[in-house]
Amino acid sequence: MNETAQNSSISKFFFWEDKLIKDTPLWNCNFDNKPLTHKSKFVYTGIINNSKNIFECGWASYPDIFTLLGFVQHVFLPTSLLTWFDNSIDTGFFIPLSHFDVLIDEIQNNNTKLDYKKFFHMEKNFHLLNQYWAFDSNSLFIELDNFCNQFSETWDSKDKKVFIKIFNNPNEIFNFIKKSLEWDFEDFIEQEINMSLDKLKFTCQNAIIAPLLNKKFIDILNINMPIMF
């Protein structure tokens, strides 16, 4: 059992609530402006709700897999729940400040038409993530990666979509981007991402060890490759 992770502040809602209150960047950023290391983990998220005019997507880095788990559980999942189910908000992208369990009650009270099967499925997702704090870092990455892949498959409909993909290192990001665009001609790919695949590969291979790339890697992804789902 990973008691260190379970007892650390990043596993607690109040840690992430404080970040949100202080308007700390959490989505398209290097978390807390920390430099990339070999322990860094990466995440790509996308949230769409056409009826609310919501289209949000982007890349972020977190210093380790446990901090990334905290973001997924206490920021990404509540935001997904609110965006998908709360029809009391007509338009706009909102990140809830309420604890997930409180948010569950608020949405039920404010919305008369809910798909309760799906609604409680997302609630089960939250409580499933509670169990992940007991894993060691290697096991956690495997479990969280599987969770994110299944989550993205489940929450995909005609007018709404929630997507999340995590990466162990920048080289996995290159493979993901290349695979996402492999149906296109190479000239079109370079227009799409504003660089050649060779340059992108070099960027990903050196993102951690080259000081300038280390600082700018997430910005490069968000500027050149924001829409990848």
N, C-alpha and C positions, 0 to 999 in steps of 0.2 A: 504494500500500500504506500502511495506517495504522500506521506503526511505533510511534507514540506509544501507541496503544491496546494493541498487541501486547506492548509492553514494560512496560506499567504493571502495578501489583500487582493490580488488579481482574481481570486476565485469568488470574491464577494461582490454583491450588487453595488454596495456603497462606493467601492473604488471606481466603478464605471459611471455611476451616477455623478460623482464629483467631476470626472472628466467631461461629461456632457454639460453639466452646469457651467463649467469653465470654458465651454465651447472648444475643447481640445480636439484637433483633427484626429479622426479615427478611421475614416474610410479610404481616402486617396492620399496616403501619406507614409512617411517613415514614422512609426509610433514614437512619440516623445522625441522626435528628431535624432533617434539613436542610429549610429552607423551600422551598416550591414556587417554581420560576422557569419562564420560557418554555422552558428546556431540559429541564425535568422530564418524565419518562415514567412512565406508570402501568400497573399490571398487576393483573389479576383472575385468581385461581387457584382451582381446585376439585379435590379429590382424594377419591374415594369407593372404599371396598372394604367391601362389606356383610359378608363373612365375617369381617373383622377389626374390625368396628364402627368403621370410619373414615369420618368425614364432616368434612372440613376445607375451608373456603373463605374468601376475603376479598380485600381490596383493599390495595395498597401503592403507594408512589411511590418512584422512584429519580431521582437528580439528573441523569442523562443516559442516553442509549441504551446506552452501553458498560457502565456499571455494571449496568444491567438485563440486558444480555447475560451478564455474569458471574453474576448470580443465577440466570438460566435454566439456564446450563450447569453450574454447580458446586453449586447447591442444589436447584432445582426438578427437574431431570432425574434426579439420583441418588435423590431422594426418590420420584419417580414409579417408577423402576426397582424400588426396594426394596418399595414398597407393592404393586406389581402382581405381582411374580414371587416374592418371598421368602415361602414358606409355612412356613419354620422359625419365624417369629414369628406366634403365634396371634392376637394382638389388639394394638391400640394403634398410634398414629401415631408413627413414628420418622424422624428426619432423620439420614442416615448421615454419619459423620465421615471415612469412607474416600474416597480418590480414586476416581473412576468406574471406572477400569480395575481397581483392587483390588476394588471392589464387584462387578464382573462375575465375577471369579474366586470370591469368597466365596459369591455366590448359586449359582453352578454347583456348588460343593462341598457346599453345604448343602441342595440341592433336587434330588431325583431325577426329578421330573416337570416338565419345562419345555417350553413351546412355543418351540423354538429359533428358529423363523422370526421370531416377534415379538420374542423376546429379543435377537437380534442386530440386528433392525431398530432397536431403541432404542439399541443400542450405536453403530450407524451415525449416528443422530441426534446423539449426543455429538460424534463426530469431525467431522460436518458443521459443527457450531457452531464448531469450531476455525478453520474457514476464514473465518468471519464477522468475525473481528478485523481482517481486512485491509480491510474496507469503510470508506468515509467514513460520517459519521453519518446522512445522508439515505438512502443506499443500504442501510445497515444496518437502519434502521427498516422499510423495505419488505420486505427479506429476512426479518427476524425476525418480522414480522407474518404473512407467508405461512407461515413455519415453524410458528408457534403455531397458526394456523388448521388446517393440515393435521395437526398433532400431535393436536389436540383431536378431530378427526374419526376419526383412526386408533384412539385409545385410548378407546373408548366401547363397553362391552358391557352385558349385562343386570345384572350385579352389581358391576361395576367401571367406574370412569370417571376419567379425568384430563383436566382442562380448563385452558387458559391463553389469555388474551386480553390483548393490549397496546394501549395508547392513546397517541396523540401529544399529546393535550391534554384538559382536562376536558370540552370540548364534545363530543368523541367519546364520552366516558363517558355523557353525557346521551342521545345518540342510541342508544347500545347498550342502555341501560336502558329507554328508551321503546319500542324495537323488541322487546325481550324481553317486554314487558308489553302490547303493542298488541292482543293478543287479548282483553284484559279490559276491563270497563266502567270508566270514569274513576273512579267512586266506589270501586270495588274496588282500583284502582291506588293511590289515595291511602291506602287502608287498608294496602295491601301495603308501601308505602315510607314511610308515616307523614308524608307531605307531598304537596302538590299538584305536578303536573308543572310548573306555572309557577314554583313555589318551587324545585324541583329545577333547572330551567333557569337561574334566577337564580344559584343556588349554584354551578353549574358555570361559568357565564360570568364569575363574579367570584372564583373560587377562588384565582387567582394574585394578583390586584391588591388584594383586600380583606384586611387583616392578620388579622382574626379567622377568616375563612373559610380563609385560607391555612394557618393553624395547625390548624384543626379539620376540614378537608375529608375526609381519609382516615377520620377517626373517624366522621364523618357517614355516609359510605358503608358502613362496617363495622357500624354500629349499625342503620341503616335499610334497607340493601340488601345483606345478606350472601350471600343465596342467589339467584344470577342465572343458573343453568345447569341 
